Amino acid sequence: MIELQVTQAQSKRLAEQIAKWTGQANFFDSEIPGLRLSRWTTPTQPTSYSHNPSICLIAQGRKRVLLGEDSFIYDSNHFLISSVELPITANILTASKEEPYLGIIMELDLREISQLIVDCELSVHLGKKEVPKGIAVGELSHSLLDAFIRLLALLDEPNSIKILAPAIKREIFYRLLMTEQGARLHQIVTAGSHSHQIAKAIDWLKNNFVKPLSVSELASYSGMSKSSFYTHFRTMTSMTPLQFQKKLRLSEARRLMLTENLDAMATTFKVGYESPSQFSREYSRLFGAPPSKDIKALREASTT
C-alpha cells in the first residue's frame, strides 16, 4: 500500500511538471535534448508516424500504439519502449479537460547505452536471450519515475541542464537496463545479434525507402539468409519488409504534402511510387481518406 501511494504521489508530481511546461499547447520541445512533453484534453484519432528509439511515460491518461497488427496499451503505471525506429499508428484513449493526457517521450541514446553496458559489465546480467518485438510495455518503477521527475526539474534550472541532464539520462538508461526490457536494449546494440542485424536493415530502409526493394539484397546487407531475415524482420516489426517500406513512403508523402505544399501527383513519384492511382489507394487505406481530403482535414484541424 505504501509503495502504491508513493507511485501515485510521484505520478502527481510528474503530471504537475508536464502541465506547467505544456500550458495549453499539445506539445512542448524542452531545452533538454531529445525530451518532449505532450498534453491532450480529448482522446485522439489513430495517427500514423515514424517513431524513434525512445521511452515514453504517461503521468495521466492512457495511450495505444499499433505496430502492424499488434496493440500496446500503457498508462501511468507502465512505460513504452521502442528500440528501433518504426512506422506506428497511435492514439490517446483517455483524456479530458479536467484530467488531460500528460505524457513524456525521451529519445534513447543507443551509443550511450552501449557504453553503459561495457562500463558496468552488464552483458552477463542481460544474457543472450533474443527479444522478438521492436516495441514493448514495461512496469514503471519508483526509481525510474524519480529519475524523470529530477530530469524535468532541471527545466527550472536551464543553466544546469548541460551538466546535470546527461548524468540523469545515464541513470535512466541504467535503470532501463535493469528492467525486464534490458535484454531488448542489449540485443539492439550488440553486433551480431538478430535484433542488431534487423536494426541495420531498418536504418537502410529509412534512408533508401524511395528505391526499389530487393529482400534478398537487404538480407545480404544485414548478414542474414533471406528466409532468416524475413522471419526475424516480421517478428520484430510485425510487418514484412515491403509493408514496412510502404508505411515509410506514405508517412513521408503525408509530410511533404502537409509541410511543403506538394500536390499528390508530384508526391507520388517523389516517394517512389510509379502509379498515382496505386499511391492514392494505399494512402487512403492507411490514413482513412484520399490525399487531398486528408491534407485538407489536417490543415483545418491545426487552425482550430
C-alpha positions in Angstrom: 0.0 0.0 0.0 2.8 2.4 0.9 4.5 1.6 -2.4 1.3 2.4 -4.3 0.9 5.7 -2.5 4.5 6.7 -3.3 3.9 5.9 -7.0 0.7 8.0 -7.1 2.5 10.9 -5.4 5.3 10.6 -8.0 2.8 10.5 -10.9 1.0 13.5 -9.5 4.4 15.4 -9.3 5.3 14.4 -12.8 1.8 15.5 -14.0 2.3 18.9 -12.4 5.6 19.3 -14.1 4.3 18.4 -17.6 1.2 20.6 -17.2 3.4 23.5 -16.1 5.6 23.4 -19.2 3.0 22.5 -21.8 0.4 25.1 -20.7 -2.4 25.0 -23.3 -0.2 23.6 -26.1 -0.3 20.0 -27.3 3.5 19.7 -27.4 6.5 21.2 -25.7 10.0 20.6 -27.0 12.1 21.1 -23.9 15.6 22.6 -23.6 16.8 19.1 -22.6 17.9 17.4 -25.9 15.6 14.6 -27.0 12.9 15.3 -24.4 9.4 16.3 -25.5 6.2 16.8 -23.4 2.6 16.4 -24.6 -0.8 17.4 -23.4 -4.2 16.5 -24.9 -7.7 17.3 -23.5 -9.6 14.8 -25.6 -9.0 11.3 -27.0 -7.4 11.4 -30.4 -7.9 9.6 -33.7 -5.3 7.0 -34.7 -2.3 8.8 -36.4 0.5 7.1 -38.3 4.0 8.4 -37.9 7.6 7.2 -37.6 8.6 6.5 -34.0 12.3 6.9 -33.0 14.0 4.7 -30.4 12.6 6.1 -27.2 11.0 5.6 -23.8 7.5 7.0 -23.3 5.9 7.7 -19.9 2.4 8.9 -19.0 1.7 10.9 -15.9 -2.1 11.0 -16.6 -4.2 9.3 -19.2 -3.9 6.2 -21.4 -2.5 5.6 -24.9 -2.5 2.8 -27.5 0.3 2.1 -30.1 -0.3 -0.2 -33.0 2.6 -1.9 -34.7 1.3 -3.9 -37.6 -1.5 -6.0 -36.1 0.0 -5.8 -32.5 -1.5 -3.5 -30.0 0.3 -2.0 -27.0 -1.6 0.0 -24.3 0.1 1.8 -21.5 -0.7 4.2 -18.7 0.8 5.9 -15.6 1.9 2.6 -14.2 3.7 1.5 -17.3 6.3 2.8 -19.9 6.5 2.1 -23.6 10.0 1.4 -25.0 10.9 1.2 -28.7 14.4 0.0 -29.5 14.4 0.8 -33.3 12.7 3.4 -35.5 9.3 2.0 -36.6 6.3 3.3 -38.5 3.5 3.0 -36.0 -0.1 4.1 -35.5 -1.0 5.6 -32.2 -3.9 7.3 -30.4 -4.7 8.6 -26.9 -7.5 6.6 -25.3 -8.1 8.6 -22.1 -8.1 12.4 -21.8 -10.4 15.2 -20.7 -10.4 18.9 -19.9 -10.5 18.1 -16.2 -7.8 15.4 -16.4 -5.8 15.9 -19.6 -3.5 13.3 -21.1 0.1 14.2 -19.9 3.0 12.4 -21.4 6.7 12.3 -21.9 8.8 11.0 -24.8 12.6 10.8 -24.4 14.8 9.6 -27.3 17.2 6.7 -26.4 20.9 7.3 -27.0 21.9 3.8 -28.2 25.6 4.7 -28.2 25.5 5.8 -24.6 23.5 2.6 -23.7 26.2 0.5 -25.4 28.9 2.3 -23.4 27.0 1.8 -20.2 26.7 -1.9 -20.8 30.5 -2.1 -21.2 31.3 0.2 -18.3 29.0 -1.7 -15.9 29.9 -5.1 -17.3 26.2 -5.8 -17.8 26.5 -8.3 -20.7 26.4 -11.4 -18.4 23.4 -10.0 -16.4 21.4 -9.2 -19.6 22.2 -12.6 -21.2 21.8 -13.6 -24.8 18.1 -14.1 -25.0 16.6 -12.9 -28.3 13.7 -10.4 -27.9 11.1 -10.5 -30.6 9.4 -7.1 -30.9 10.8 -3.7 -31.5 8.3 -2.2 -29.1 7.2 -3.4 -25.6 5.5 -2.2 -22.5 7.1 -2.5 -19.1 6.2 -1.8 -15.5 7.3 1.6 -14.2 9.4 1.5 -11.1 9.8 4.2 -8.3 13.5 4.7 -9.2 12.8 5.2 -12.9 9.9 7.6 -12.2 12.0 9.5 -9.7 14.8 10.0 -12.2 12.3 11.5 -14.7 11.0 13.9 -12.1 14.5 15.1 -11.4 15.2 15.4 -15.1 12.1 17.6 -15.6 13.1 19.6 -12.5 16.1 20.8 -14.5 13.8 22.8 -16.7 13.6 25.3 -13.8 17.4 25.5 -13.8 18.4 26.0 -17.5 22.0 26.7 -16.7 22.3 23.3 -15.0 20.9 21.3 -18.0 24.2 20.9 -19.9 26.0 19.5 -16.8 23.3 17.5 -15.0 20.9 16.3 -17.7 23.5 13.8 -19.2 24.0 12.3 -15.8 20.3 11.8 -15.1 19.8 10.4 -18.6 22.6 7.9 -18.0 20.8 6.9 -14.8 17.6 6.4 -16.7 19.3 4.2 -19.3 20.9 2.2 -16.5 17.6 1.7 -14.7 16.0 0.7 -18.0 18.7 -1.9 -18.5 17.8 -3.3 -15.0 14.2 -3.8 -16.0 12.8 -6.8 -17.9 13.4 -4.7 -21.1 17.1 -4.6 -20.5 17.7 -7.6 -22.8 15.9 -5.8 -25.6 18.3 -2.8 -25.5 21.3 -5.2 -25.1 20.3 -7.0 -28.3 19.9 -3.9 -30.3 23.4 -2.6 -29.5 25.2 -6.0 -29.7 26.8 -6.6 -33.1 25.9 -10.0 -34.5 22.5 -10.4 -32.7 19.5 -10.8 -34.9 18.0 -7.6 -33.4 21.1 -5.7 -34.3 21.0 -7.0 -37.8 17.4 -6.1 -38.3 18.0 -2.7 -36.9 20.7 -2.3 -39.5 18.2 -3.2 -42.2 15.6 -0.8 -40.8 18.2 2.0 -40.9 18.9 1.3 -44.5 15.2 1.3 -45.4 14.7 4.6 -43.6 17.3 6.2 -45.7 16.5 4.4 -49.0 12.7 3.8 -49.0 12.3 5.5 -52.4 14.5 2.9 -54.1 13.1 -0.5 -55.4 13.2 -3.1 -52.6 15.1 -6.4 -53.0 14.6 -8.5 -49.9 17.5 -10.8 -51.0 19.9 -7.8 -51.2 18.6 -6.3 -47.9 19.1 -9.7 -46.2 22.6 -9.9 -47.6 23.4 -6.4 -46.4 22.2 -7.4 -42.9 24.4 -10.5 -42.9 21.5 -13.0 -42.9 19.9 -15.6 -45.2 16.8 -14.5 -47.0 14.5 -16.8 -45.0 16.0 -15.9 -41.7 16.0 -12.2 -42.4 12.3 -12.3 -43.5 11.3 -14.2 -40.4 13.2 -12.0 -37.9 12.1 -8.8 -39.6 8.5 -9.7 -39.5 8.8 -10.9 -35.9 10.5 -7.6 -34.8 8.3 -5.1 -36.8 5.1 -7.1 -37.2 5.4 -6.2 -40.9 7.0 -7.6 -44.0 9.9 -5.5 -45.4 7.5 -4.4 -48.3 4.8 -3.3 -45.8 7.4 -1.5 -43.8 8.7 0.3 -46.9 5.2 1.2 -47.9 4.5 2.8 -44.5 7.7 4.8 -44.7 6.8 6.1 -48.2 3.2 7.1 -47.2 4.3 8.8 -44.0 6.8 10.8 -45.9 4.2 11.6 -48.6 1.9 13.0 -46.0 4.7 15.2 -44.5 5.6 16.5 -48.0 2.0 17.5 -48.8 1.3 19.0 -45.4 4.6 20.9 -44.8 6.0 21.5 -48.3 2.7 22.0 -50.2 3.4 19.4 -52.8 0.4 18.1 -54.7 -0.5 14.4 -54.8 0.9 13.8 -58.3 4.3 15.3 -57.6 4.4 13.4 -54.2 3.6 10.1 -55.9 6.9 10.0 -57.8 8.9 11.7 -55.1 8.3 8.9 -52.6 8.9 6.1 -55.1 5.5 5.2 -56.5 5.1 4.8 -60.2 1.3 4.8 -60.3 -0.8 7.7 -58.9 -3.8 5.5 -58.6 -1.9 2.9 -56.5 -0.5 5.8 -54.4 -3.9 7.2 -53.7 -5.4 3.8 -53.0 -2.7 2.8 -50.5 -2.7 6.3 -48.9 -6.5 6.1 -48.4 -6.1 2.7 -46.8 -3.5 3.9 -44.3 -4.9 7.3 -43.4 -8.6 6.8 -44.0 -9.0 9.4 -46.8 -7.6 10.3 -50.2 -4.5 12.6 -50.1 -6.2 15.9 -50.9 -9.1 15.3 -48.4 -6.8 14.1 -45.7 -4.4 17.0 -46.0 -7.3 19.5 -46.0 -8.6 18.0 -42.8 -5.2 18.1 -41.1 -4.8 21.8 -42.0 -8.3 22.7 -40.8 -7.6 20.8 -37.5 -4.4 22.7 -37.0 -6.2 26.0 -37.1 -8.9 25.2 -34.7 
